[in-house]
Amino acid sequence: MHRPDRCSTTRLMIRTCILLCIAACMLPLLAWSRKPTGIPSKPQTIPAPKAVPAERLFAAARTGNTALTTQLLRSGIPADSRIPAQKISYSRALAHARDLNDRFFLSLLIAEPGEIPTDADAGQTALMTASLHGHAETAGVLVSYGASVHARTKGNFTALMYAAGSDASNMVHAVIRFGARINDVDLRSRTALHHAARLGASHAAAALIAGGAAVDSRDADGCTPLMLASSVDSPDIMNILLSRGASVSSADRQEQSALAKAAAAGAVRSLRLLIEHGASVRAHDVSGWTPLMEAAANGHAAALTVLIAHGADVNERDGTVGQTALIKSAIRRQYPMITTLLAQGADINAMDKSGSTALMFLAYFGDADGVRSLLKHGANVSLMDDQGDTAEAIALREGHTTVARFIAAERK
């Protein structure tokens, strides 16, 4: 038998090793070439059930849909879900509050623009929403599922404060029954009773007072609920407060009384009620303004008449610049007030501490109608202020030549 020589065997072994090495290198390439192109498919899994958005819970609370509220809570939506913080513009905050019919927050934005943060309602809970809209049964369901009656928004508003906005006594009683602290305050130190008073919510106010709310508590500005109620002309709330001993003579940090606030707002019913309970028509604030000056400067003729009928002095001067109600009316261009004050004996030529008269102020503004009115009532055109200027000279200096001609014609 033929036996291969040693060289042939060696060559065969070398060829075998080379082929094995090549095969080892090719295997990964062959595996890669079989890999599918495009996005690799994910392993098949059963999708998790889609979460119900918390917004549905708020919508159910807003409409008082107790059945849907219960269903959503059972599905796992937290009872204390909150409106997220979102810094938005003043106009958008107004529109949002209107869309949600949020009387509580909307009234704050309108009454105190620039003072109330536009996201003060951030963190509102469904319980607060239900309370605002007077849905006591829905609120009870939320509480039974763990909603906290002590939760607060960014502005420190509580469910009880929102309940005050509903003006529903049963809603207020319910939130108190849930354990709300009746005299808790917000960031401006206002209690739920303050909010009921500013909103004119008499039923809510009665429920809060019956529950032990402090009638003379003060907010950050020193205002009591009676002062806020007088500003919105809510005699129902005022009667309740006064019957519980609210002070009619208290003043805020600017020493402005409830009567002065009523006068500034033209709240005639509040004026009459406060005067009946002994409020002084001659009280001064820190700037020396009287209720009569407030009414005159803000153009409230009916309030002006009530105050004069009860002894207000039409010629009294403020304590800072010495202006009368007539001068303040002229500065604000309140023509009906000027006519009423003159008819009630106001001194048309009264001067402030700088020697300026009502005619001089109107000449400075170039107010032709106002100047004509005062000239018709006999204003003295020859008087001079502390700088030696007459009304005519002031008008000329300010470039109001037509007004200056009116005054010059009267002088002749």
Secondary structure, 3 states (H helix, E strand, C coil): CCCCCHHHHHHHHHHHHHHHHHHHHHHHHHHHHCCCCCCCCCCCCCCCCCCCCHHHHHHHHHHCCHHHHHHHHHCCCCCCCECCCCCCCHHHHHHHHHHCCCHHHHHHHHHCCCCCCCCCCCCCEHHHHHHHCCCHHHHHHHHHCCCCCCCCCCCCCCHHHHHHHHCCHHHHHHHHHCCCCCCCCCCCCCCHHHHHHHHCCHHHHHHHHHCCCCCCCCCCCCCCHHHHHHHCCCHHHHHHHHHCCCCCCCECCCCCEHHHHHHHHCCHHHHHHHHHCCCCCCCCCCCCCCHHHHHHHCCCHHHHHHHHHCCCCCCCCCCCCCCCHHHHHHHCCCHHHHHHHHHCCCCCCCCCCCCCCHHHHHHHHCCHHHHHHHHHCCCCCCCCCCCCCCHHHHHHHCCCHHHHHHHHHHHC
